[in-house]
Amino acid sequence: MTLLTARDIRELAADIGLRPTKQKGQNFVIDPNTVRSIVTAAGLEDASNVVEIGPGLGSLTLGLLEAGHSVTAVEIDEVLAAKLPETVARFSGTEAAFALVNADALRVTELPTLPHSGGAAAAAATDATASVNQPATANQPEALVANLPYNVAVPVLLHFLETFPSLKTVLVMVQLEVAERLAAPPGSRTYGVPSVKAQWYGDVRLAGRIGKNVFWPAPNIDSGLVRIDITRTDRDPVNRRRLFSLVDAAFAQRRKTLRAALSGWAGSPQRSEALLTAAGIDPKARGEALTVTDFERLAAAEVPEPAEVPEPAEAPDPAEATAEDPSQ
């Protein structure tokens, strides 16, 4: 199997009249060796079921297929989505285990069943917004491997982690700054909301750095590979929403102590302090000092609700007390 070269990428783009735009985060990998290194860094088991977001012209798609994996690609751009099955058939053959979803990744809640063999080299799905409660026969990906569009990388990553509990491994290429933020440890300058939410799902680490020159067009910044080995088994949505709202509040005003930062989330500064104390956390600490476990303990903490003080009864009006009964 042959992977896409820089010449192939430019020819495919010319075929469809494509001019990459920053608004869509379109930077295509033009180096086959980089593609293979990304696939290797994912460390996937043989013949894994992979979902790819933002396949673009198909560089990484072909790399995953070359390694023997099945691929479901999610592409929002209609022109790119229309071209991709043709590219897969041309470079990987019509028997490739490949399916295509032409939709916004942030709205995808299920994936089409992969073709067992043959056909058009792609199972198309234009409406992928059905229930998140996937039936046992649904396409349940084991891995997410993608060159994520930089402008929506974190929201898309968190959406797929939430929506597809079948995922065991994630390997994504993102802006280097975002990669460092996702993998940042507690206490560091870059540790924040994306760090805690991603690390809630599993072990997050930097898996490599990608230079600008392997892309067309070349971006202004370097990229980073982030790997997540998913270990989270408890996915209770109520607990997750409460935890994530706590994390959002804790980092909304980084310079404030947790007692002050969480006053709105808790209902008052006094209740915020009581919850922090109950969880064994210093109310004067700041959000970046807390581990994922600390946040979980705080989200689960309970203290008695403040007692409601009854309103005093109205005193009788002296004038009414002395007035004559009009019925007399």
C-alpha positions in Angstrom: 0.0 0.0 0.0 1.2 3.5 -0.9 0.7 6.4 1.5 0.0 10.0 0.3 3.1 12.1 -0.6 3.2 15.9 -0.8 2.6 15.6 -4.5 -0.4 13.4 -4.0 -1.9 15.8 -1.4 -1.6 18.8 -3.7 -3.0 16.8 -6.7 -6.0 15.7 -4.6 -6.6 19.2 -3.4 -6.4 20.5 -7.0 -8.9 17.9 -8.1 -11.6 19.3 -5.8 -10.5 22.9 -6.0 -9.5 22.9 -2.3 -7.8 25.9 -0.7 -7.1 25.0 2.9 -8.5 27.5 5.4 -7.4 28.4 9.0 -11.1 28.7 9.9 -11.5 24.9 9.4 -8.1 24.1 10.8 -7.0 22.5 7.6 -3.4 21.5 7.7 -2.7 18.2 5.9 0.2 15.8 6.8 2.3 15.3 3.7 5.1 13.1 5.0 4.4 9.3 5.0 7.0 8.6 7.7 5.2 11.0 10.0 2.0 9.2 9.4 3.5 5.9 10.2 5.1 7.3 13.4 1.7 8.5 14.5 0.1 5.1 13.9 3.0 3.5 15.8 2.7 5.9 18.7 -1.0 4.9 19.1 0.3 1.4 20.1 -2.9 -0.3 19.0 -3.7 -4.0 19.1 -3.8 -5.8 15.8 -6.9 -5.1 13.7 -8.3 -2.4 16.0 -11.6 -0.7 15.3 -10.5 3.0 15.0 -12.5 6.2 14.7 -10.8 9.1 13.0 -12.0 12.7 13.2 -11.1 15.2 10.5 -9.5 12.8 8.0 -9.1 15.6 5.4 -7.6 14.2 2.3 -6.8 10.8 3.9 -3.2 10.7 4.9 -3.7 9.2 8.4 -6.7 7.2 7.2 -4.5 5.3 4.7 -1.8 4.9 7.4 -4.3 3.2 9.7 -5.6 1.0 7.0 -2.1 0.0 6.0 -1.5 -1.1 9.6 -4.5 -3.5 9.3 -7.0 -1.5 11.3 -10.6 -0.7 10.4 -11.4 3.0 10.2 -14.6 5.1 10.6 -13.8 8.6 9.5 -15.9 11.6 10.6 -15.5 14.6 8.3 -17.6 17.8 8.4 -16.5 19.2 5.0 -18.8 17.9 2.3 -16.3 18.3 -0.5 -13.6 16.4 1.4 -16.1 13.7 2.5 -17.1 13.2 -1.1 -13.5 12.7 -2.2 -12.3 10.4 0.6 -14.0 7.1 -0.4 -12.5 7.5 -3.9 -9.0 8.0 -2.4 -9.3 5.0 -0.1 -10.4 2.8 -2.9 -7.5 4.0 -5.1 -4.8 3.6 -2.5 -6.1 0.9 -0.2 -8.4 -1.0 -2.5 -12.2 -1.5 -2.6 -12.0 -4.2 0.1 -10.8 -1.7 2.8 -12.6 -1.8 6.1 -13.6 1.8 6.0 -16.8 3.8 6.8 -17.5 7.5 6.5 -19.6 9.9 8.5 -20.2 13.3 6.9 -21.2 15.3 10.0 -20.0 17.7 12.7 -18.0 15.6 15.1 -19.6 17.5 18.0 -23.0 16.1 17.0 -22.0 12.5 16.4 -23.5 10.1 18.9 -23.2 6.8 17.0 -21.3 5.4 14.1 -22.3 3.3 11.1 -21.6 -0.4 11.0 -18.4 -1.1 9.2 -18.7 -3.0 5.9 -17.4 -6.6 6.2 -15.9 -6.4 2.7 -16.1 -4.9 -0.7 -18.7 -2.4 -2.0 -17.9 1.2 -2.3 -15.1 1.1 0.3 -17.2 3.2 2.6 -20.5 3.0 4.5 -21.9 6.5 4.4 -23.8 8.1 7.3 -25.1 11.6 6.9 -27.2 11.6 10.1 -25.1 10.4 13.0 -26.9 12.2 15.8 -29.0 9.3 17.1 -29.2 8.2 20.8 -26.0 7.8 22.8 -27.4 4.5 24.1 -25.9 2.4 21.4 -27.2 -1.1 20.8 -24.8 -4.0 21.1 -24.6 -4.3 17.3 -23.5 -0.7 16.8 -20.0 0.3 15.7 -18.2 0.7 19.1 -14.7 2.0 18.4 -11.8 0.8 20.5 -9.5 3.7 19.6 -9.6 7.3 18.6 -6.7 8.3 16.4 -6.8 11.7 14.7 -5.2 14.9 13.6 -7.8 17.1 15.3 -8.8 20.5 13.9 -7.0 22.9 16.2 -10.0 25.2 16.7 -12.2 22.5 18.2 -9.7 20.0 19.5 -10.6 19.9 23.2 -14.4 20.0 22.8 -14.3 17.2 20.2 -12.0 15.1 22.3 -14.1 15.4 25.4 -17.3 14.7 23.4 -16.0 11.5 22.1 -14.6 10.3 25.4 -18.1 10.9 26.9 -20.1 9.4 24.0 -18.1 6.3 23.3 -17.2 4.3 26.5 -15.9 1.5 24.3 -12.7 3.6 23.7 -9.6 2.2 25.3 -6.9 4.2 23.6 -6.7 7.8 22.3 -3.8 9.2 20.2 -4.5 12.7 18.9 -2.3 15.4 17.3 -3.2 18.9 18.5 -1.5 22.3 18.8 1.6 21.8 21.1 0.2 24.2 23.7 -3.0 22.3 23.9 -1.1 19.0 24.1 1.0 20.3 27.0 -2.2 21.6 28.8 -4.0 18.2 28.4 -1.0 16.3 29.9 -0.1 18.9 32.6 0.3 17.7 36.2 -1.3 19.4 39.2 0.6 22.4 40.4 1.9 23.4 37.0 1.2 26.7 35.2 -0.6 24.9 32.4 -2.8 22.6 34.5 -6.4 23.6 34.2 -9.9 22.5 33.0 -8.8 20.4 30.0 -6.1 18.7 32.1 -8.6 17.6 34.8 -11.4 16.5 32.5 -9.1 14.5 30.2 -7.2 12.9 33.1 -10.5 11.9 34.7 -10.9 9.4 31.9 -7.4 7.9 32.2 -3.6 8.3 32.0 -2.7 11.3 29.8 0.8 11.9 28.5 2.7 13.6 25.7 3.7 11.0 23.1 5.7 13.2 20.7 6.3 16.5 19.0 5.6 17.2 15.3 7.3 20.0 13.5 5.6 22.4 11.1 7.3 21.2 7.9 5.4 18.0 7.6 2.1 19.9 6.9 0.6 21.6 4.0 0.1 24.4 4.4 2.7 24.7 7.3 1.1 26.0 10.5 2.6 28.8 12.5 3.2 26.5 15.5 4.4 23.0 16.3 2.0 20.2 17.1 2.1 17.6 19.8 0.8 14.0 20.2 -1.3 13.2 23.2 -1.9 9.7 24.3 -4.7 8.7 26.7 -4.9 5.2 28.1 -8.5 5.0 29.3 -9.0 3.5 32.7 -12.3 5.1 33.8 -15.1 2.5 34.4 -17.5 4.6 36.4 -19.3 6.8 33.9 -22.3 7.9 35.9 -23.5 11.0 34.0 -24.9 12.8 37.0 -21.6 12.5 38.9 -19.6 13.5 35.8 -21.7 16.6 35.3 -21.4 17.6 38.9 -17.6 17.0 38.8 -17.1 18.9 35.6 -19.2 21.9 36.7 -17.0 22.0 39.9 -13.8 21.9 37.8 -15.2 24.8 35.6 -15.9 26.9 38.7 -12.5 26.1 40.3 -10.6 27.5 37.3 -12.9 30.3 36.2 -10.9 32.7 38.4 -7.5 31.1 38.9 -6.2 33.7 41.3 -9.0 33.3 43.8 -8.9 30.8 46.6 -11.2 27.8 46.3 -13.4 29.2 49.1 -14.1 32.3 46.9 -14.0 30.6 43.5 -16.5 28.0 44.5 -19.0 30.2 46.3 -21.4 30.4 43.4 -21.1 26.6 42.7 -21.7 25.8 46.4 -24.3 28.5 47.1 -22.3 30.7 49.4 -18.7 31.2 50.6 -19.6 29.6 54.0 -21.0 26.5 52.3 -18.0 26.4 50.0 -15.6 26.4 53.0 -17.7 23.7 54.7 -17.5 21.4 51.6 -13.8 22.0 51.2 -13.2 21.2 54.9 -15.4 18.1 54.7 -13.3 16.9 51.7 -10.0 17.5 53.6 -9.0 20.4 51.3 -7.6 23.7 52.5 -10.2 26.4 51.6 -7.3 28.8 50.9 -5.9 26.5 48.2 -6.3 27.2 44.5 -7.7 24.9 41.8 -4.3 24.1 40.2 -3.2 22.4 43.5 -5.9 19.7 43.3 -5.6 16.3 41.7 -8.4 14.6 39.9 -8.9 12.5 43.0 -9.2 15.7 45.1 -11.8 17.1 42.8 -13.8 13.8 42.9 -13.7 13.8 46.7 -14.9 17.4 46.8 -17.7 16.8 44.3 -18.9 13.9 46.6 -18.6 15.9 49.8 -21.8 16.6 51.8 -22.6 19.0 54.5 -26.0 19.9 56.1 -27.9 22.6 54.2 -28.1 25.8 56.2 -31.3 25.9 58.3 -34.0 28.2 57.0 -34.8 31.0 59.5 -38.6 31.4 59.6 -39.9 34.8 58.9 -41.3 36.6 62.0 -45.1 36.7 62.2 -46.6 40.1 61.4 -47.7 42.1 64.4 -51.4 42.9 64.5 -52.3 46.4 63.4 -53.4 48.3 66.5 -56.0 50.2 64.5 -57.6 47.0 63.3 -57.6 45.6 66.9 -59.7 48.6 68.2 -61.9 49.1 65.2 -65.6 48.3 65.6 -66.9 45.1 63.9 -69.0 46.6 61.0 -71.5 43.8 61.4 -72.6 45.0 64.9 
